[in-house]
């Protein structure tokens, strides 16, 4: 079965099984949502481009470019129990790596309600386990926390915060210093932002350096929360591939708390993205907290193709060879567990492990 399913299909099945075992329930949704939902939250989307159409009742609809917004929109009021759901859905949006719109399969989960340390740690652990499933343990999970940037930039104008967030995301220390100078931000705070942007490493090395940050609103509580989450992951044996990275930043009007990205060797961009987004709930008139992540399964096709063969064995025969004998040889090779392609000539671009020529050696 594994040889029949595509890489994204195999991964999707394994991930859904993982989430189901942890008590998350499947979430199914329509391919369409009212366009108004997305136009009001464009800055939350990976891409602002949305495919729209007019429904039969005259309402402007959109092919969904995002799953999280729909889940939050339909989430029940926060109560004593958490809503834990997982999904396996197509989204439709443009990609920086390709021209035009793409249909992209995503698998992910969302946890909403009265979040506590355990709930956040569970989601982070599932993100790490998801990455391990995708590539047999060879991955990196980069973890940051919006609370540090939010605390350090408290009181700054929105335009200044947006500019500094962009430069922190680029790890551009000279541009951070320039922007701070133009905004009248003092030297010590400017250097703290530069240090935060450039900090990267395992928790045991990076966490002590965060203690040197200015004691501003939310910084100490963010550090304590991050220390606790790292300790939870370490206790579960999931800290080896964990790195702290505070250049992972996003829109403050949506995100707060932890934010994370998952990377696989051989791929230039992340295959997993997630974080805590309580502010999105509040913007949509809901109470409580929310944390989740998505796995971009389309990326796995690129990873698989990098070292993938089209077929194990290319069986070549000549005009005049006995078709029945050729078929017997092909069957014999297939019974050995090999994938076999039978041709008279070598197809252009075909990737194969071995060539077997009918009539040279056994004939089946």
C-alpha positions as CSV (number, residue, x, y, z in Angstrom):
1,X,0.0,0.0,0.0
2,X,2.8,2.4,0.8
3,X,4.2,2.1,-2.7
4,X,0.8,3.1,-4.2
5,X,0.0,6.1,-2.0
6,X,1.7,9.4,-2.7
7,X,4.0,10.9,0.0
8,X,1.3,13.4,1.1
9,X,-1.3,10.7,1.3
10,X,0.9,8.5,3.5
11,X,1.7,11.4,5.7
12,X,-1.9,12.5,6.0
13,X,-3.0,9.1,7.1
14,X,-0.2,8.8,9.7
15,X,-0.8,12.3,11.1
16,X,-4.6,11.8,11.4
17,X,-4.0,8.5,13.3
18,X,-1.6,10.3,15.6
19,X,-4.1,13.1,16.4
20,X,-7.0,10.6,16.8
21,X,-5.0,8.6,19.4
22,X,-4.6,11.8,21.4
23,X,-8.4,12.4,21.5
24,X,-8.7,15.0,18.8
25,X,-11.9,14.8,16.8
26,X,-12.1,15.1,13.0
27,X,-13.4,18.5,11.7
28,X,-15.0,18.6,8.3
29,X,-16.0,21.8,6.5
30,X,-17.3,23.1,3.3
31,X,-14.9,24.1,0.5
32,X,-16.6,27.5,0.5
33,X,-16.9,30.3,3.0
34,X,-18.4,33.8,2.7
35,X,-15.7,36.1,1.3
36,X,-16.4,38.6,4.1
37,X,-14.7,36.3,6.6
38,X,-11.4,36.5,4.7
39,X,-11.5,40.2,3.6
40,X,-11.8,41.1,7.3
41,X,-8.8,39.0,8.2
42,X,-6.5,39.3,5.2
43,X,-3.4,39.9,7.3
44,X,-4.0,36.6,9.1
45,X,-3.7,34.7,5.8
46,X,-0.5,33.3,4.2
47,X,-1.6,34.9,0.9
48,X,-4.1,37.7,0.6
49,X,-5.2,36.4,-2.9
50,X,-8.6,34.6,-2.7
51,X,-10.6,32.8,-5.4
52,X,-14.1,34.2,-5.3
53,X,-17.4,33.5,-7.0
54,X,-21.0,34.7,-6.7
55,X,-23.4,32.1,-5.2
56,X,-26.9,31.6,-6.6
57,X,-28.4,33.8,-3.8
58,X,-26.0,36.6,-4.8
59,X,-23.6,36.3,-1.9
60,X,-19.9,36.6,-2.7
61,X,-18.2,33.3,-1.7
62,X,-14.6,32.2,-1.6
63,X,-12.8,28.9,-2.0
64,X,-11.2,28.6,1.4
65,X,-7.6,29.8,1.5
66,X,-7.3,28.9,5.2
67,X,-8.8,26.4,7.7
68,X,-8.2,28.1,11.0
69,X,-10.5,31.0,10.4
70,X,-13.4,28.7,9.6
71,X,-12.8,26.6,12.8
72,X,-12.6,29.7,15.0
73,X,-15.7,31.1,13.4
74,X,-17.7,28.0,14.2
75,X,-16.0,27.3,17.6
76,X,-18.5,26.9,20.5
77,X,-18.4,29.4,23.4
78,X,-15.4,28.8,25.7
79,X,-16.5,26.6,28.6
80,X,-14.9,24.1,31.0
81,X,-13.8,21.7,28.3
82,X,-11.5,22.3,25.4
83,X,-12.4,21.9,21.8
84,X,-9.8,19.6,20.2
85,X,-10.1,19.0,16.5
86,X,-8.0,17.9,13.6
87,X,-8.5,18.4,9.9
88,X,-7.4,17.1,6.5
89,X,-8.5,19.7,4.0
90,X,-7.5,21.4,0.7
91,X,-6.9,25.1,0.7
92,X,-6.7,27.3,-2.4
93,X,-4.1,30.1,-2.6
94,X,-1.1,31.4,-4.3
95,X,2.4,30.1,-3.4
96,X,5.7,32.1,-3.4
97,X,7.3,29.1,-5.1
98,X,4.8,28.9,-8.0
99,X,2.8,31.1,-10.3
100,X,-1.0,31.2,-10.0
101,X,-3.3,29.5,-7.5
102,X,-2.7,26.1,-6.1
103,X,-4.7,23.4,-4.4
104,X,-2.8,22.6,-1.3
105,X,-3.5,19.7,1.1
106,X,-3.1,20.6,4.8
107,X,-3.4,18.4,7.9
108,X,-3.4,20.0,11.3
109,X,-5.1,20.5,14.6
110,X,-6.6,23.3,16.7
111,X,-7.2,23.5,20.4
112,X,-9.5,26.2,21.7
113,X,-11.0,27.1,25.1
114,X,-9.5,27.7,28.5
115,X,-5.9,26.9,27.7
116,X,-3.4,25.9,30.4
117,X,0.2,24.8,30.4
118,X,-0.7,21.2,29.7
119,X,-2.8,22.0,26.7
120,X,-0.1,24.2,25.2
121,X,2.6,21.5,25.9
122,X,0.4,18.8,24.3
123,X,0.0,20.8,21.1
124,X,3.8,21.4,20.9
125,X,4.5,17.8,21.6
126,X,2.1,16.8,18.8
127,X,3.9,19.2,16.5
128,X,7.2,17.6,17.3
129,X,5.8,14.1,16.9
130,X,4.3,15.2,13.6
131,X,7.7,16.3,12.3
132,X,9.3,13.1,13.5
133,X,6.7,11.1,11.6
134,X,7.4,13.0,8.4
135,X,11.1,12.2,8.2
136,X,11.9,9.5,10.8
137,X,13.1,11.9,13.4
138,X,15.4,14.1,11.2
139,X,13.8,17.6,11.6
140,X,14.1,20.9,13.5
141,X,11.2,22.5,15.4
142,X,12.0,26.2,16.0
143,X,10.1,27.7,18.9
144,X,9.6,31.4,19.7
145,X,7.3,33.5,21.8
146,X,5.5,36.7,20.7
147,X,5.3,37.9,24.4
148,X,9.0,39.1,24.3
149,X,8.5,41.3,21.2
150,X,5.1,42.5,22.4
151,X,6.6,43.5,25.8
152,X,9.6,45.2,24.3
153,X,7.6,47.2,21.8
154,X,4.8,48.1,24.2
155,X,3.7,51.7,23.6
156,X,5.2,52.0,20.1
157,X,3.1,53.2,17.2
158,X,1.6,50.4,14.9
159,X,3.8,51.5,12.0
160,X,7.0,51.3,14.1
161,X,6.0,47.9,15.5
162,X,5.2,46.5,12.0
163,X,8.6,47.7,10.6
164,X,10.5,46.3,13.5
165,X,8.6,43.0,13.3
166,X,9.6,42.7,9.7
167,X,13.3,43.4,10.4
168,X,13.3,41.0,13.4
169,X,11.9,38.3,11.0
170,X,14.8,39.0,8.7
171,X,17.4,38.9,11.6
172,X,18.5,42.3,10.2
173,X,20.3,43.9,13.2
174,X,21.5,47.1,11.3
175,X,18.0,47.8,10.0
176,X,16.6,47.2,13.6
177,X,19.0,49.8,15.0
178,X,18.2,52.3,12.2
179,X,14.4,51.9,12.7
180,X,14.8,52.3,16.5
181,X,16.9,55.4,16.0
182,X,14.3,56.9,13.7
183,X,11.5,56.1,16.2
184,X,13.4,57.6,19.1
185,X,13.9,54.2,20.8
186,X,16.8,54.2,23.2
187,X,20.1,52.3,22.8
188,X,19.5,49.6,25.4
189,X,16.1,48.6,24.0
190,X,17.4,48.7,20.5
191,X,20.2,46.3,21.4
192,X,17.8,44.1,23.3
193,X,15.7,43.7,20.1
194,X,18.8,42.9,18.1
195,X,19.9,40.3,20.6
196,X,16.4,38.7,20.5
197,X,16.4,38.6,16.7
198,X,19.8,36.9,16.5
199,X,19.3,34.5,19.3
200,X,19.1,30.9,18.1
201,X,20.0,27.6,19.7
202,X,18.9,24.7,22.0
203,X,16.8,25.7,25.0
204,X,19.6,25.0,27.5
205,X,21.8,27.5,25.7
206,X,19.3,30.1,24.7
207,X,17.0,30.4,27.7
208,X,19.7,31.8,30.1
209,X,20.4,34.6,27.6
210,X,16.8,35.7,27.8
211,X,17.3,36.7,31.4
212,X,19.3,39.6,30.2
213,X,16.4,41.3,28.5
214,X,14.9,44.5,30.0
215,X,12.2,43.8,32.6
216,X,9.3,45.2,30.7
217,X,5.6,44.2,30.7
218,X,5.1,40.5,29.9
219,X,8.7,39.7,29.3
220,X,9.2,37.8,32.6
221,X,5.9,35.9,32.3
222,X,6.8,34.9,28.7
223,X,10.2,33.6,29.9
224,X,8.6,31.6,32.7
225,X,6.0,30.1,30.3
226,X,8.7,29.3,27.7
227,X,10.9,27.6,30.3
228,X,8.0,25.5,31.5
229,X,7.1,24.4,27.9
230,X,10.7,23.5,27.1
231,X,10.9,21.5,30.3
232,X,7.7,19.6,29.3
233,X,9.1,18.7,25.9
234,X,12.4,17.7,27.5
235,X,10.6,15.4,29.9
236,X,8.9,13.7,27.0
237,X,12.1,13.2,25.1
238,X,11.2,15.8,22.5
239,X,13.8,18.5,23.1
240,X,16.7,17.2,21.1
241,X,15.4,18.7,17.8
242,X,14.1,21.8,19.5
243,X,15.6,25.2,18.8
244,X,14.6,28.6,20.2
245,X,14.3,31.2,17.5
246,X,12.8,34.7,18.2
247,X,12.9,35.8,14.6
248,X,9.7,33.8,14.2
249,X,7.2,36.6,14.5
250,X,3.8,37.4,13.1
251,X,1.0,40.0,13.3
252,X,0.5,41.1,16.9
253,X,-3.2,41.8,16.2
254,X,-3.7,38.0,15.8
255,X,-0.9,36.2,17.6
256,X,0.3,36.0,21.2
257,X,2.3,33.5,23.1
258,X,4.3,30.7,21.6
259,X,4.8,30.5,17.8
260,X,6.7,27.7,16.0
261,X,7.9,26.3,12.7
262,X,9.0,22.8,11.6
263,X,11.7,22.2,9.0
264,X,13.0,19.1,7.2
265,X,16.4,18.8,5.5
266,X,16.4,19.3,1.8
267,X,13.4,21.7,1.9
268,X,14.0,25.5,1.8
269,X,10.8,26.5,3.6
270,X,9.0,25.1,6.6
271,X,6.5,22.3,6.4
272,X,4.7,23.0,9.7
273,X,3.6,26.3,11.1
274,X,1.7,27.1,14.3
275,X,1.2,29.2,17.3
276,X,-1.1,30.7,19.8
277,X,-3.7,33.1,18.5
278,X,-6.0,34.3,21.3
279,X,-6.3,37.7,19.6
280,X,-8.0,36.2,16.6
281,X,-10.7,34.8,18.9
282,X,-11.2,38.2,20.5
283,X,-11.4,39.9,17.0
284,X,-14.2,37.4,16.2
285,X,-16.1,38.1,19.4
286,X,-15.1,34.9,21.2
287,X,-13.5,34.3,24.6
288,X,-10.8,31.9,25.6
289,X,-7.5,30.9,24.0
290,X,-6.5,29.1,20.8
291,X,-3.4,27.2,19.7
292,X,-2.8,25.0,16.7
293,X,-0.7,24.2,13.7
294,X,-0.9,23.1,10.1
295,X,1.3,20.7,8.1
296,X,1.8,21.6,4.4
297,X,1.7,18.3,2.8
298,X,2.5,19.6,-0.7
299,X,6.1,20.2,0.4
300,X,6.6,16.4,0.9
301,X,6.2,15.7,-2.8
302,X,9.4,17.9,-3.4
303,X,11.3,16.0,-0.6
304,X,10.3,12.6,-2.0
305,X,11.2,13.5,-5.6
306,X,14.7,14.6,-4.6
307,X,15.8,11.0,-4.1
308,X,12.9,9.0,-5.5
309,X,13.1,6.4,-8.3
310,X,10.3,5.9,-10.8
311,X,10.7,2.2,-10.8
312,X,13.1,-0.5,-9.5
313,X,13.6,-2.4,-12.7
314,X,13.4,-1.5,-16.3
315,X,12.9,-4.7,-18.4
316,X,13.8,-4.2,-22.0
317,X,12.8,-6.6,-24.8
318,X,13.3,-6.6,-28.6
319,X,11.0,-6.9,-31.5
320,X,10.4,-10.5,-32.1
321,X,10.8,-11.6,-28.5
322,X,8.0,-13.9,-27.2
323,X,5.5,-11.7,-25.4
324,X,4.4,-14.5,-23.1
325,X,8.0,-15.1,-22.0
326,X,8.5,-11.4,-21.5
327,X,5.4,-11.3,-19.3
328,X,6.6,-14.3,-17.3
329,X,9.9,-12.6,-16.6
330,X,8.1,-9.4,-15.6
331,X,5.9,-11.4,-13.2
332,X,8.9,-13.1,-11.7
333,X,10.6,-9.8,-11.0
334,X,7.4,-8.4,-9.5
335,X,7.0,-11.4,-7.2
336,X,10.4,-10.4,-5.8
337,X,8.8,-7.2,-4.5
338,X,10.2,-5.0,-7.2
339,X,8.3,-2.4,-9.3
340,X,8.8,-3.3,-13.0
341,X,8.4,-1.3,-16.2
342,X,8.5,-3.2,-19.5
343,X,9.7,-1.3,-22.6
344,X,11.4,-1.8,-25.9
345,X,13.4,1.4,-25.5
346,X,14.6,3.4,-22.5
347,X,12.0,6.2,-21.7
348,X,13.5,9.7,-21.6
349,X,13.9,10.9,-18.0
350,X,12.9,7.6,-16.3
351,X,14.7,7.0,-13.0
352,X,15.4,3.3,-12.3
353,X,17.7,1.2,-10.2
354,X,18.6,-1.6,-12.6
355,X,18.1,-2.7,-16.2
356,X,17.2,-6.2,-17.2
357,X,17.4,-7.1,-20.9
358,X,15.2,-10.0,-22.0
359,X,17.3,-12.8,-23.4
360,X,20.4,-11.9,-21.4
361,X,20.3,-14.4,-18.5
362,X,17.0,-16.0,-17.5
363,X,14.0,-15.6,-19.7
364,X,11.3,-16.3,-17.2
